[in-house]
Amino acid sequence: MLDESLIVITTEIGSPSGFDSGGGREHQGSSLTCVLAGGGLSNCGVYVQTDPQAKRIVADPVCVPDFYATICAATGVD
């Protein structure tokens, strides 16, 4: 079934695991979590690496247009 279906899970914004000085959680606009599964995609693995607090990207960034281009390619959208 995954050959014919694409599952896309994304978060709006990243958050570190700890709390800030005000007792809340900071938001990290520079990194977020996205998962693609199925859709005939042949690659698997982790892309992009963040620092331990997920505050900044340290290796292999993927831009939003490329992420959506992958979705379009997997679903047959030109």
PyMOL Python script that loads the backbone (N, CA, C, O; Angstrom):
from pymol import cmd

cmd.read_pdbstr("""\
ATOM      1  N   MET A   1       0.814  -1.196   0.000  1.00  0.00           N
ATOM      2  CA  MET A   1       0.000   0.000   0.000  1.00  0.00           C
ATOM      3  C   MET A   1       0.864   1.270   0.000  1.00  0.00           C
ATOM      4  O   MET A   1       0.463   2.297  -0.547  1.00  0.00           O
ATOM      5  N   LEU A   2       2.044   1.191   0.613  1.00  0.00           N
ATOM      6  CA  LEU A   2       2.905   2.370   0.662  1.00  0.00           C
ATOM      7  C   LEU A   2       3.486   2.716  -0.700  1.00  0.00           C
ATOM      8  O   LEU A   2       3.930   3.846  -0.898  1.00  0.00           O
ATOM      9  N   ASP A   3       3.498   1.790  -1.637  1.00  0.00           N
ATOM     10  CA  ASP A   3       3.967   2.121  -2.982  1.00  0.00           C
ATOM     11  C   ASP A   3       3.017   3.084  -3.672  1.00  0.00           C
ATOM     12  O   ASP A   3       3.430   3.837  -4.553  1.00  0.00           O
ATOM     13  N   GLU A   4       1.754   3.071  -3.284  1.00  0.00           N
ATOM     14  CA  GLU A   4       0.734   3.905  -3.913  1.00  0.00           C
ATOM     15  C   GLU A   4       0.302   5.085  -3.057  1.00  0.00           C
ATOM     16  O   GLU A   4      -0.468   5.933  -3.508  1.00  0.00           O
ATOM     17  N   SER A   5       0.790   5.146  -1.833  1.00  0.00           N
ATOM     18  CA  SER A   5       0.399   6.221  -0.905  1.00  0.00           C
ATOM     19  C   SER A   5       1.648   6.900  -0.364  1.00  0.00           C
ATOM     20  O   SER A   5       2.672   6.254  -0.138  1.00  0.00           O
ATOM     21  N   LEU A   6       1.553   8.201  -0.162  1.00  0.00           N
ATOM     22  CA  LEU A   6       2.644   8.955   0.444  1.00  0.00           C
ATOM     23  C   LEU A   6       2.146   9.497   1.776  1.00  0.00           C
ATOM     24  O   LEU A   6       1.115  10.167   1.842  1.00  0.00           O
ATOM     25  N   ILE A   7       2.884   9.201   2.823  1.00  0.00           N
ATOM     26  CA  ILE A   7       2.558   9.719   4.151  1.00  0.00           C
ATOM     27  C   ILE A   7       3.501  10.880   4.432  1.00  0.00           C
ATOM     28  O   ILE A   7       4.720  10.734   4.341  1.00  0.00           O
ATOM     29  N   VAL A   8       2.936  12.026   4.772  1.00  0.00           N
ATOM     30  CA  VAL A   8       3.717  13.230   5.065  1.00  0.00           C
ATOM     31  C   VAL A   8       3.349  13.705   6.462  1.00  0.00           C
ATOM     32  O   VAL A   8       2.181  13.961   6.755  1.00  0.00           O
ATOM     33  N   ILE A   9       4.348  13.820   7.316  1.00  0.00           N
ATOM     34  CA  ILE A   9       4.147  14.336   8.670  1.00  0.00           C
ATOM     35  C   ILE A   9       5.116  15.497   8.848  1.00  0.00           C
ATOM     36  O   ILE A   9       6.322  15.342   8.657  1.00  0.00           O
ATOM     37  N   THR A  10       4.591  16.648   9.212  1.00  0.00           N
ATOM     38  CA  THR A  10       5.459  17.810   9.452  1.00  0.00           C
ATOM     39  C   THR A  10       5.044  18.509  10.732  1.00  0.00           C
ATOM     40  O   THR A  10       3.896  18.415  11.167  1.00  0.00           O
ATOM     41  N   THR A  11       5.984  19.202  11.318  1.00  0.00           N
ATOM     42  CA  THR A  11       5.683  20.037  12.472  1.00  0.00           C
ATOM     43  C   THR A  11       5.693  21.493  12.017  1.00  0.00           C
ATOM     44  O   THR A  11       6.301  21.835  11.002  1.00  0.00           O
ATOM     45  N   GLU A  12       5.036  22.317  12.756  1.00  0.00           N
ATOM     46  CA  GLU A  12       4.990  23.736  12.408  1.00  0.00           C
ATOM     47  C   GLU A  12       6.310  24.413  12.701  1.00  0.00           C
ATOM     48  O   GLU A  12       6.753  25.289  11.956  1.00  0.00           O
ATOM     49  N   ILE A  13       6.933  24.005  13.784  1.00  0.00           N
ATOM     50  CA  ILE A  13       8.151  24.673  14.243  1.00  0.00           C
ATOM     51  C   ILE A  13       8.864  23.741  15.204  1.00  0.00           C
ATOM     52  O   ILE A  13       8.217  22.905  15.836  1.00  0.00           O
ATOM     53  N   GLY A  14      10.162  23.857  15.332  1.00  0.00           N
ATOM     54  CA  GLY A  14      10.909  23.010  16.249  1.00  0.00           C
ATOM     55  C   GLY A  14      10.878  23.558  17.663  1.00  0.00           C
ATOM     56  O   GLY A  14      10.703  24.758  17.870  1.00  0.00           O
ATOM     57  N   SER A  15      11.048  22.680  18.627  1.00  0.00           N
ATOM     58  CA  SER A  15      11.128  23.067  20.030  1.00  0.00           C
ATOM     59  C   SER A  15      12.207  22.245  20.717  1.00  0.00           C
ATOM     60  O   SER A  15      12.305  21.039  20.493  1.00  0.00           O
ATOM     61  N   PRO A  16      13.019  22.887  21.552  1.00  0.00           N
ATOM     62  CA  PRO A  16      14.009  22.124  22.304  1.00  0.00           C
ATOM     63  C   PRO A  16      13.337  21.322  23.403  1.00  0.00           C
ATOM     64  O   PRO A  16      12.186  21.579  23.756  1.00  0.00           O
ATOM     65  N   SER A  17      14.053  20.360  23.935  1.00  0.00           N
ATOM     66  CA  SER A  17      13.455  19.494  24.952  1.00  0.00           C
ATOM     67  C   SER A  17      13.296  20.162  26.309  1.00  0.00           C
ATOM     68  O   SER A  17      12.465  19.732  27.110  1.00  0.00           O
ATOM     69  N   GLY A  18      14.069  21.193  26.584  1.00  0.00           N
ATOM     70  CA  GLY A  18      14.016  21.839  27.896  1.00  0.00           C
ATOM     71  C   GLY A  18      13.081  23.032  27.952  1.00  0.00           C
ATOM     72  O   GLY A  18      12.447  23.391  26.959  1.00  0.00           O
ATOM     73  N   PHE A  19      13.006  23.635  29.112  1.00  0.00           N
ATOM     74  CA  PHE A  19      12.183  24.822  29.326  1.00  0.00           C
ATOM     75  C   PHE A  19      13.060  26.051  29.388  1.00  0.00           C
ATOM     76  O   PHE A  19      14.226  25.967  29.774  1.00  0.00           O
ATOM     77  N   ASP A  20      12.501  27.209  29.004  1.00  0.00           N
ATOM     78  CA  ASP A  20      13.265  28.450  29.081  1.00  0.00           C
ATOM     79  C   ASP A  20      13.136  29.049  30.482  1.00  0.00           C
ATOM     80  O   ASP A  20      12.498  28.456  31.351  1.00  0.00           O
ATOM     81  N   SER A  21      13.734  30.213  30.704  1.00  0.00           N
ATOM     82  CA  SER A  21      13.744  30.835  32.033  1.00  0.00           C
ATOM     83  C   SER A  21      12.358  31.244  32.512  1.00  0.00           C
ATOM     84  O   SER A  21      12.159  31.430  33.713  1.00  0.00           O
ATOM     85  N   GLY A  22      11.389  31.389  31.600  1.00  0.00           N
ATOM     86  CA  GLY A  22      10.029  31.751  31.985  1.00  0.00           C
ATOM     87  C   GLY A  22       9.132  30.541  32.210  1.00  0.00           C
ATOM     88  O   GLY A  22       7.932  30.697  32.439  1.00  0.00           O
ATOM     89  N   GLY A  23       9.697  29.340  32.146  1.00  0.00           N
ATOM     90  CA  GLY A  23       8.915  28.134  32.377  1.00  0.00           C
ATOM     91  C   GLY A  23       8.213  27.617  31.132  1.00  0.00           C
ATOM     92  O   GLY A  23       7.440  26.662  31.203  1.00  0.00           O
ATOM     93  N   GLY A  24       8.481  28.247  29.990  1.00  0.00           N
ATOM     94  CA  GLY A  24       7.872  27.799  28.733  1.00  0.00           C
ATOM     95  C   GLY A  24       8.911  27.132  27.846  1.00  0.00           C
ATOM     96  O   GLY A  24      10.054  26.912  28.248  1.00  0.00           O
ATOM     97  N   ARG A  25       8.489  26.819  26.644  1.00  0.00           N
ATOM     98  CA  ARG A  25       9.408  26.208  25.694  1.00  0.00           C
ATOM     99  C   ARG A  25       9.630  27.172  24.546  1.00  0.00           C
ATOM    100  O   ARG A  25       8.683  27.697  23.961  1.00  0.00           O
ATOM    101  N   GLU A  26      10.899  27.394  24.231  1.00  0.00           N
ATOM    102  CA  GLU A  26      11.236  28.276  23.129  1.00  0.00           C
ATOM    103  C   GLU A  26      10.856  27.619  21.810  1.00  0.00           C
ATOM    104  O   GLU A  26      10.781  26.393  21.722  1.00  0.00           O
ATOM    105  N   HIS A  27      10.619  28.417  20.801  1.00  0.00           N
ATOM    106  CA  HIS A  27      10.349  27.896  19.468  1.00  0.00           C
ATOM    107  C   HIS A  27      11.553  28.143  18.583  1.00  0.00           C
ATOM    108  O   HIS A  27      12.153  29.217  18.620  1.00  0.00           O
ATOM    109  N   GLN A  28      11.901  27.153  17.794  1.00  0.00           N
ATOM    110  CA  GLN A  28      13.047  27.240  16.910  1.00  0.00           C
ATOM    111  C   GLN A  28      12.562  27.295  15.470  1.00  0.00           C
ATOM    112  O   GLN A  28      12.275  26.260  14.870  1.00  0.00           O
ATOM    113  N   GLY A  29      12.470  28.481  14.920  1.00  0.00           N
ATOM    114  CA  GLY A  29      11.970  28.649  13.565  1.00  0.00           C
ATOM    115  C   GLY A  29      12.921  28.173  12.486  1.00  0.00           C
ATOM    116  O   GLY A  29      12.524  28.041  11.328  1.00  0.00           O
ATOM    117  N   SER A  30      14.172  27.913  12.845  1.00  0.00           N
ATOM    118  CA  SER A  30      15.147  27.508  11.837  1.00  0.00           C
ATOM    119  C   SER A  30      15.196  26.007  11.619  1.00  0.00           C
ATOM    120  O   SER A  30      15.849  25.551  10.680  1.00  0.00           O
ATOM    121  N   SER A  31      14.531  25.229  12.449  1.00  0.00           N
ATOM    122  CA  SER A  31      14.520  23.774  12.259  1.00  0.00           C
ATOM    123  C   SER A  31      13.171  23.215  12.679  1.00  0.00           C
ATOM    124  O   SER A  31      12.541  23.695  13.621  1.00  0.00           O
ATOM    125  N   LEU A  32      12.748  22.193  11.959  1.00  0.00           N
ATOM    126  CA  LEU A  32      11.498  21.521  12.274  1.00  0.00           C
ATOM    127  C   LEU A  32      11.586  20.082  11.797  1.00  0.00           C
ATOM    128  O   LEU A  32      12.535  19.722  11.101  1.00  0.00           O
ATOM    129  N   THR A  33      10.627  19.264  12.153  1.00  0.00           N
ATOM    130  CA  THR A  33      10.660  17.853  11.817  1.00  0.00           C
ATOM    131  C   THR A  33       9.700  17.558  10.673  1.00  0.00           C
ATOM    132  O   THR A  33       8.551  17.999  10.690  1.00  0.00           O
ATOM    133  N   CYS A  34      10.171  16.815   9.687  1.00  0.00           N
ATOM    134  CA  CYS A  34       9.357  16.373   8.561  1.00  0.00           C
ATOM    135  C   CYS A  34       9.668  14.913   8.286  1.00  0.00           C
ATOM    136  O   CYS A  34      10.827  14.500   8.319  1.00  0.00           O
ATOM    137  N   VAL A  35       8.637  14.138   8.019  1.00  0.00           N
ATOM    138  CA  VAL A  35       8.804  12.714   7.729  1.00  0.00           C
ATOM    139  C   VAL A  35       8.043  12.395   6.451  1.00  0.00           C
ATOM    140  O   VAL A  35       6.885  12.785   6.304  1.00  0.00           O
ATOM    141  N   LEU A  36       8.684  11.688   5.524  1.00  0.00           N
ATOM    142  CA  LEU A  36       8.035  11.172   4.322  1.00  0.00           C
ATOM    143  C   LEU A  36       8.161   9.656   4.339  1.00  0.00           C
ATOM    144  O   LEU A  36       9.226   9.125   4.652  1.00  0.00           O
ATOM    145  N   ALA A  37       7.089   8.962   4.007  1.00  0.00           N
ATOM    146  CA  ALA A  37       7.121   7.500   3.943  1.00  0.00           C
ATOM    147  C   ALA A  37       6.256   7.036   2.784  1.00  0.00           C
ATOM    148  O   ALA A  37       5.193   7.597   2.522  1.00  0.00           O
ATOM    149  N   GLY A  38       6.721   6.014   2.102  1.00  0.00           N
ATOM    150  CA  GLY A  38       5.962   5.434   1.000  1.00  0.00           C
ATOM    151  C   GLY A  38       6.101   6.247  -0.260  1.00  0.00           C
ATOM    152  O   GLY A  38       7.142   6.852  -0.515  1.00  0.00           O
ATOM    153  N   GLY A  39       5.040   6.258  -1.052  1.00  0.00           N
ATOM    154  CA  GLY A  39       5.023   7.022  -2.289  1.00  0.00           C
ATOM    155  C   GLY A  39       6.032   6.562  -3.312  1.00  0.00           C
ATOM    156  O   GLY A  39       6.348   7.291  -4.251  1.00  0.00           O
ATOM    157  N   GLY A  40       6.538   5.360  -3.138  1.00  0.00           N
ATOM    158  CA  GLY A  40       7.541   4.858  -4.058  1.00  0.00           C
ATOM    159  C   GLY A  40       8.912   5.474  -3.866  1.00  0.00           C
ATOM    160  O   GLY A  40       9.797   5.268  -4.697  1.00  0.00           O
ATOM    161  N   LEU A  41       9.113   6.224  -2.796  1.00  0.00           N
ATOM    162  CA  LEU A  41      10.419   6.831  -2.537  1.00  0.00           C
ATOM    163  C   LEU A  41      11.452   5.735  -2.290  1.00  0.00           C
ATOM    164  O   LEU A  41      11.204   4.804  -1.523  1.00  0.00           O
ATOM    165  N   SER A  42      12.600   5.846  -2.933  1.00  0.00           N
ATOM    166  CA  SER A  42      13.616   4.810  -2.784  1.00  0.00           C
ATOM    167  C   SER A  42      14.650   5.144  -1.718  1.00  0.00           C
ATOM    168  O   SER A  42      15.362   4.256  -1.250  1.00  0.00           O
ATOM    169  N   ASN A  43      14.743   6.396  -1.333  1.00  0.00           N
ATOM    170  CA  ASN A  43      15.721   6.789  -0.317  1.00  0.00           C
ATOM    171  C   ASN A  43      15.130   6.631   1.069  1.00  0.00           C
ATOM    172  O   ASN A  43      13.932   6.828   1.274  1.00  0.00           O
ATOM    173  N   CYS A  44      15.968   6.280   2.006  1.00  0.00           N
ATOM    174  CA  CYS A  44      15.525   6.285   3.401  1.00  0.00           C
ATOM    175  C   CYS A  44      16.703   6.727   4.250  1.00  0.00           C
ATOM    176  O   CYS A  44      17.861   6.545   3.872  1.00  0.00           O
ATOM    177  N   GLY A  45      16.406   7.290   5.364  1.00  0.00           N
ATOM    178  CA  GLY A  45      17.460   7.766   6.241  1.00  0.00           C
ATOM    179  C   GLY A  45      17.124   9.127   6.800  1.00  0.00           C
ATOM    180  O   GLY A  45      16.011   9.630   6.647  1.00  0.00           O
ATOM    181  N   VAL A  46      18.098   9.703   7.442  1.00  0.00           N
ATOM    182  CA  VAL A  46      17.932  11.001   8.077  1.00  0.00           C
ATOM    183  C   VAL A  46      18.682  12.036   7.253  1.00  0.00           C
ATOM    184  O   VAL A  46      19.844  11.835   6.898  1.00  0.00           O
ATOM    185  N   TYR A  47      18.023  13.127   6.955  1.00  0.00           N
ATOM    186  CA  TYR A  47      18.646  14.247   6.261  1.00  0.00           C
ATOM    187  C   TYR A  47      18.615  15.427   7.205  1.00  0.00           C
ATOM    188  O   TYR A  47      17.676  15.587   7.985  1.00  0.00           O
ATOM    189  N   VAL A  48      19.613  16.229   7.137  1.00  0.00           N
ATOM    190  CA  VAL A  48      19.780  17.432   7.965  1.00  0.00           C
ATOM    191  C   VAL A  48      20.180  17.026   9.387  1.00  0.00           C
ATOM    192  O   VAL A  48      19.611  16.111   9.982  1.00  0.00           O
ATOM    193  N   GLN A  49      21.143  17.717   9.885  1.00  0.00           N
ATOM    194  CA  GLN A  49      21.590  17.482  11.253  1.00  0.00           C
ATOM    195  C   GLN A  49      21.531  18.791  12.006  1.00  0.00           C
ATOM    196  O   GLN A  49      21.973  19.822  11.499  1.00  0.00           O
ATOM    197  N   THR A  50      20.986  18.761  13.219  1.00  0.00           N
ATOM    198  CA  THR A  50      20.930  19.956  14.065  1.00  0.00           C
ATOM    199  C   THR A  50      21.879  19.788  15.240  1.00  0.00           C
ATOM    200  O   THR A  50      22.407  18.704  15.487  1.00  0.00           O
ATOM    201  N   ASP A  51      22.082  20.884  15.958  1.00  0.00           N
ATOM    202  CA  ASP A  51      22.851  20.784  17.193  1.00  0.00           C
ATOM    203  C   ASP A  51      22.010  20.014  18.210  1.00  0.00           C
ATOM    204  O   ASP A  51      20.825  19.787  17.963  1.00  0.00           O
ATOM    205  N   PRO A  52      22.576  19.609  19.334  1.00  0.00           N
ATOM    206  CA  PRO A  52      21.827  18.785  20.307  1.00  0.00           C
ATOM    207  C   PRO A  52      20.531  19.417  20.819  1.00  0.00           C
ATOM    208  O   PRO A  52      19.615  18.699  21.221  1.00  0.00           O
ATOM    209  N   GLN A  53      20.443  20.735  20.811  1.00  0.00           N
ATOM    210  CA  GLN A  53      19.219  21.405  21.275  1.00  0.00           C
ATOM    211  C   GLN A  53      18.241  21.682  20.138  1.00  0.00           C
ATOM    212  O   GLN A  53      17.185  22.272  20.367  1.00  0.00           O
ATOM    213  N   ALA A  54      18.571  21.270  18.931  1.00  0.00           N
ATOM    214  CA  ALA A  54      17.743  21.510  17.743  1.00  0.00           C
ATOM    215  C   ALA A  54      17.511  22.994  17.504  1.00  0.00           C
ATOM    216  O   ALA A  54      16.470  23.391  16.980  1.00  0.00           O
ATOM    217  N   LYS A  55      18.478  23.806  17.889  1.00  0.00           N
ATOM    218  CA  LYS A  55      18.351  25.254  17.720  1.00  0.00           C
ATOM    219  C   LYS A  55      18.865  25.731  16.371  1.00  0.00           C
ATOM    220  O   LYS A  55      18.409  26.757  15.865  1.00  0.00           O
ATOM    221  N   ARG A  56      19.813  25.001  15.779  1.00  0.00           N
ATOM    222  CA  ARG A  56      20.323  25.430  14.481  1.00  0.00           C
ATOM    223  C   ARG A  56      20.763  24.220  13.668  1.00  0.00           C
ATOM    224  O   ARG A  56      21.153  23.192  14.222  1.00  0.00           O
ATOM    225  N   ILE A  57      20.697  24.356  12.374  1.00  0.00           N
ATOM    226  CA  ILE A  57      21.113  23.302  11.461  1.00  0.00           C
ATOM    227  C   ILE A  57      22.629  23.356  11.347  1.00  0.00           C
ATOM    228  O   ILE A  57      23.202  24.423  11.126  1.00  0.00           O
ATOM    229  N   VAL A  58      23.280  22.201  11.496  1.00  0.00           N
ATOM    230  CA  VAL A  58      24.737  22.176  11.432  1.00  0.00           C
ATOM    231  C   VAL A  58      25.254  21.437  10.190  1.00  0.00           C
ATOM    232  O   VAL A  58      26.428  21.577   9.848  1.00  0.00           O
ATOM    233  N   ALA A  59      24.405  20.653   9.508  1.00  0.00           N
ATOM    234  CA  ALA A  59      24.875  19.938   8.314  1.00  0.00           C
ATOM    235  C   ALA A  59      23.710  19.549   7.423  1.00  0.00           C
ATOM    236  O   ALA A  59      22.626  19.223   7.907  1.00  0.00           O
ATOM    237  N   ASP A  60      23.942  19.584   6.124  1.00  0.00           N
ATOM    238  CA  ASP A  60      23.017  19.080   5.097  1.00  0.00           C
ATOM    239  C   ASP A  60      21.604  19.671   5.157  1.00  0.00           C
ATOM    240  O   ASP A  60      20.636  18.914   5.241  1.00  0.00           O
ATOM    241  N   PRO A  61      21.461  20.977   5.115  1.00  0.00           N
ATOM    242  CA  PRO A  61      20.109  21.563   5.160  1.00  0.00           C
ATOM    243  C   PRO A  61      19.281  21.202   3.922  1.00  0.00           C
ATOM    244  O   PRO A  61      19.820  21.008   2.833  1.00  0.00           O
ATOM    245  N   VAL A  62      17.986  21.118   4.110  1.00  0.00           N
ATOM    246  CA  VAL A  62      17.027  20.911   3.017  1.00  0.00           C
ATOM    247  C   VAL A  62      16.076  22.099   3.056  1.00  0.00           C
ATOM    248  O   VAL A  62      15.465  22.374   4.088  1.00  0.00           O
ATOM    249  N   CYS A  63      15.948  22.806   1.928  1.00  0.00           N
ATOM    250  CA  CYS A  63      15.062  23.968   1.908  1.00  0.00           C
ATOM    251  C   CYS A  63      13.610  23.522   1.664  1.00  0.00           C
ATOM    252  O   CYS A  63      13.356  22.446   1.123  1.00  0.00           O
ATOM    253  N   VAL A  64      12.697  24.357   2.068  1.00  0.00           N
ATOM    254  CA  VAL A  64      11.271  24.049   1.941  1.00  0.00           C
ATOM    255  C   VAL A  64      10.866  23.764   0.492  1.00  0.00           C
ATOM    256  O   VAL A  64      10.137  22.799   0.260  1.00  0.00           O
ATOM    257  N   PRO A  65      11.306  24.562  -0.499  1.00  0.00           N
ATOM    258  CA  PRO A  65      10.932  24.242  -1.881  1.00  0.00           C
ATOM    259  C   PRO A  65      11.396  22.845  -2.326  1.00  0.00           C
ATOM    260  O   PRO A  65      10.673  22.156  -3.046  1.00  0.00           O
ATOM    261  N   ASP A  66      12.584  22.428  -1.906  1.00  0.00           N
ATOM    262  CA  ASP A  66      13.054  21.085  -2.266  1.00  0.00           C
ATOM    263  C   ASP A  66      12.222  20.002  -1.591  1.00  0.00           C
ATOM    264  O   ASP A  66      11.943  18.963  -2.190  1.00  0.00           O
ATOM    265  N   PHE A  67      11.829  20.243  -0.353  1.00  0.00           N
ATOM    266  CA  PHE A  67      10.979  19.277   0.357  1.00  0.00           C
ATOM    267  C   PHE A  67       9.654  19.102  -0.388  1.00  0.00           C
ATOM    268  O   PHE A  67       9.205  17.976  -0.604  1.00  0.00           O
ATOM    269  N   TYR A  68       9.032  20.211  -0.779  1.00  0.00           N
ATOM    270  CA  TYR A  68       7.758  20.120  -1.494  1.00  0.00           C
ATOM    271  C   TYR A  68       7.929  19.591  -2.913  1.00  0.00           C
ATOM    272  O   TYR A  68       7.023  18.948  -3.442  1.00  0.00           O
ATOM    273  N   ALA A  69       9.067  19.849  -3.532  1.00  0.00           N
ATOM    274  CA  ALA A  69       9.340  19.270  -4.849  1.00  0.00           C
ATOM    275  C   ALA A  69       9.412  17.750  -4.758  1.00  0.00           C
ATOM    276  O   ALA A  69       8.966  17.051  -5.668  1.00  0.00           O
ATOM    277  N   THR A  70       9.965  17.241  -3.676  1.00  0.00           N
ATOM    278  CA  THR A  70      10.017  15.791  -3.459  1.00  0.00           C
ATOM    279  C   THR A  70       8.608  15.218  -3.328  1.00  0.00           C
ATOM    280  O   THR A  70       8.301  14.167  -3.892  1.00  0.00           O
ATOM    281  N   ILE A  71       7.762  15.912  -2.587  1.00  0.00           N
ATOM    282  CA  ILE A  71       6.370  15.473  -2.443  1.00  0.00           C
ATOM    283  C   ILE A  71       5.671  15.462  -3.802  1.00  0.00           C
ATOM    284  O   ILE A  71       4.987  14.498  -4.147  1.00  0.00           O
ATOM    285  N   CYS A  72       5.844  16.527  -4.562  1.00  0.00           N
ATOM    286  CA  CYS A  72       5.210  16.611  -5.887  1.00  0.00           C
ATOM    287  C   CYS A  72       5.709  15.510  -6.819  1.00  0.00           C
ATOM    288  O   CYS A  72       4.917  14.895  -7.532  1.00  0.00           O
ATOM    289  N   ALA A  73       7.010  15.260  -6.817  1.00  0.00           N
ATOM    290  CA  ALA A  73       7.567  14.217  -7.670  1.00  0.00           C
ATOM    291  C   ALA A  73       7.022  12.839  -7.284  1.00  0.00           C
ATOM    292  O   ALA A  73       6.721  12.023  -8.154  1.00  0.00           O
ATOM    293  N   ALA A  74       6.898  12.583  -5.982  1.00  0.00           N
ATOM    294  CA  ALA A  74       6.411  11.282  -5.513  1.00  0.00           C
ATOM    295  C   ALA A  74       4.939  11.074  -5.824  1.00  0.00           C
ATOM    296  O   ALA A  74       4.486   9.937  -5.957  1.00  0.00           O
ATOM    297  N   THR A  75       4.186  12.166  -5.941  1.00  0.00           N
ATOM    298  CA  THR A  75       2.746  12.041  -6.210  1.00  0.00           C
ATOM    299  C   THR A  75       2.382  12.309  -7.659  1.00  0.00           C
ATOM    300  O   THR A  75       1.206  12.303  -8.022  1.00  0.00           O
ATOM    301  N   GLY A  76       3.402  12.546  -8.494  1.00  0.00           N
ATOM    302  CA  GLY A  76       3.151  12.721  -9.929  1.00  0.00           C
ATOM    303  C   GLY A  76       2.739  14.102 -10.345  1.00  0.00           C
ATOM    304  O   GLY A  76       2.238  14.287 -11.454  1.00  0.00           O
ATOM    305  N   VAL A  77       2.935  15.086  -9.484  1.00  0.00           N
ATOM    306  CA  VAL A  77       2.610  16.477  -9.820  1.00  0.00           C
ATOM    307  C   VAL A  77       3.812  17.083 -10.516  1.00  0.00           C
ATOM    308  O   VAL A  77       4.926  17.003  -9.998  1.00  0.00           O
ATOM    309  N   ASP A  78       3.613  17.690 -11.684  1.00  0.00           N
ATOM    310  CA  ASP A  78       4.716  18.307 -12.426  1.00  0.00           C
ATOM    311  C   ASP A  78       5.000  19.683 -11.863  1.00  0.00           C
ATOM    312  O   ASP A  78       5.896  20.376 -12.347  1.00  0.00           O
TER     313      ASP A  78
END
""", "prot")
cmd.dss("prot")
cmd.show_as("cartoon", "prot")
cmd.util.cbc("prot")
cmd.orient("prot")
